[in-house]
Amino acid sequence: MINFKSVKVSYQEKTILDDINLQLTERRIGIVGSNGSGKSTFARLLNGLLAPTEGQVTVDGLDTRTEGKKLRRKVGFVFQNPDNQIVFPIVEEDIAFGMKNLGMDKATIARNTEEVLARYDLLDHRTHPSHFLSGGQKQLLAISGVLVMEPEYIVFDEPTTLLDLRNKIRVSRAIAALEQTAIVVTHDLDLLTDFDRVLVFGDQRIIADDIPAVALKHYKEAMQGV
Ligand SMILES: Nc1ncnc2c1ncn2[C@@H]1O[C@H](COP(=O)(O)OP(=O)(O)OP(=O)(O)O)[C@@H](O)[C@H]1O
């Protein structure tokens, strides 16, 4: 369970999120809101990439402020631009990198790499340079690199923004098929249709929190009122 208690985030004088109180227990959670409303800031709080200015964020009881190392194992993070996430020139090396960092043994690294390459249809690319992959394949490689570290939660920050329709569908299916809890920040509202819960961000707070149909209706109405 993810728990936000009186969370505030400020950058210098500017408050981005204020008095956020939340418990997230669902498996598919969508985050929407206008540009600059604090969605990425919220996402980065979830695995301790960012500490709250005030209040507390815990994941399964672990405080993100003090348990950063454990948290980053528990909560994986997929960035919007896979080029920022892919660090090794060769596909299979990139997938192995995070697992090596965690000290996983060679046999597990080999098995997880094989499984994830097969799952995302990347087996033929395993020894190719990562930058030869298409945008969608790169996003799948970025997801692969996180999945193999066996996190229990995965946060996606705008995973389909850079993709064409075919690759959007591929990534959307990849997210739908995950066993893990997924928290997805997106402007792609179609991605959230089958989600369990959607949070709408605005004015430093959550302006709607409901099932997708209700929350997204609220969001669309709020945007049209501008
Ligand atoms: N490190 C930082 N220092 C100062 N201000 C920041 C920093 N990071 C984000 N901000 C500001 O915080 C606000 C919220 O940013 P955030 O990236 O969380 O919004 P967002 O909802 O994800 O936006 P978008 O939909 O455009 O990606 C913005 O006004 C942004 O300029």
The ligand as an SDF file (V2000), in Angstrom:
LIG
                    3D

 31 33  0  0  0  0  0  0  0  0999 V2000
   13.4110   20.7780   -9.8180 N   0  0  0  0  0  0  0  0  0  0  0  0
   12.5090   21.7540   -9.9490 C   0  0  0  0  0  0  0  0  0  0  0  0
   12.7720   23.0070   -9.5380 N   0  0  0  0  0  0  0  0  0  0  0  0
   11.8540   23.9820   -9.6340 C   0  0  0  0  0  0  0  0  0  0  0  0
   10.6260   23.8090  -10.1310 N   0  0  0  0  0  0  0  0  0  0  0  0
   10.3090   22.5930  -10.5710 C   0  0  0  0  0  0  0  0  0  0  0  0
   11.2270   21.4920  -10.5040 C   0  0  0  0  0  0  0  0  0  0  0  0
   10.6150   20.3800  -11.0090 N   0  0  0  0  0  0  0  0  0  0  0  0
    9.3720   20.7680  -11.3680 C   0  0  0  0  0  0  0  0  0  0  0  0
    9.1770   22.0790  -11.1020 N   0  0  0  0  0  0  0  0  0  0  0  0
    7.9420   22.8400  -11.3240 C   0  0  0  0  0  0  0  0  0  0  0  0
    6.9100   22.1580  -10.6720 O   0  0  0  0  0  0  0  0  0  0  0  0
    5.7000   22.2440  -11.4160 C   0  0  0  0  0  0  0  0  0  0  0  0
    5.1320   20.8480  -11.6060 C   0  0  0  0  0  0  0  0  0  0  0  0
    5.9910   20.1120  -12.4600 O   0  0  0  0  0  0  0  0  0  0  0  0
    5.6660   18.6030  -12.8640 P   0  0  0  0  0  0  0  0  0  0  0  0
    6.7720   18.1760  -13.7990 O   0  0  0  0  0  0  0  0  0  0  0  0
    5.4440   17.7940  -11.6470 O   0  0  0  0  0  0  0  0  0  0  0  0
    4.3000   18.7840  -13.6650 O   0  0  0  0  0  0  0  0  0  0  0  0
    3.5190   17.7400  -14.5860 P   0  0  0  0  0  0  0  0  0  0  0  0
    2.1130   17.7450  -14.1130 O   0  0  0  0  0  0  0  0  0  0  0  0
    4.2230   16.4410  -14.6300 O   0  0  0  0  0  0  0  0  0  0  0  0
    3.6060   18.4910  -15.9900 O   0  0  0  0  0  0  0  0  0  0  0  0
    3.5990   17.9330  -17.5020 P   0  0  0  0  0  0  0  0  0  0  0  0
    2.2450   17.4260  -17.7970 O   0  0  0  0  0  0  0  0  0  0  0  0
    3.8920   19.1930  -18.2770 O   0  0  0  0  0  0  0  0  0  0  0  0
    4.7060   16.9140  -17.6250 O   0  0  0  0  0  0  0  0  0  0  0  0
    6.0510   22.9700  -12.7020 C   0  0  0  0  0  0  0  0  0  0  0  0
    5.6430   24.3160  -12.5540 O   0  0  0  0  0  0  0  0  0  0  0  0
    7.5450   22.8770  -12.7790 C   0  0  0  0  0  0  0  0  0  0  0  0
    8.0980   23.9820  -13.4340 O   0  0  0  0  0  0  0  0  0  0  0  0
  1  2  1  0
  2  3  1  0
  2  7  2  0
  3  4  2  0
  4  5  1  0
  5  6  2  0
  6  7  1  0
  6 10  1  0
  7  8  1  0
  8  9  2  0
  9 10  1  0
 10 11  1  0
 11 12  1  0
 11 30  1  0
 12 13  1  0
 13 14  1  0
 13 28  1  0
 14 15  1  0
 15 16  1  0
 16 17  2  0
 16 18  1  0
 16 19  1  0
 19 20  1  0
 20 21  2  0
 20 22  1  0
 20 23  1  0
 23 24  1  0
 24 25  2  0
 24 26  1  0
 24 27  1  0
 28 29  1  0
 28 30  1  0
 30 31  1  0
M  END
$$$$
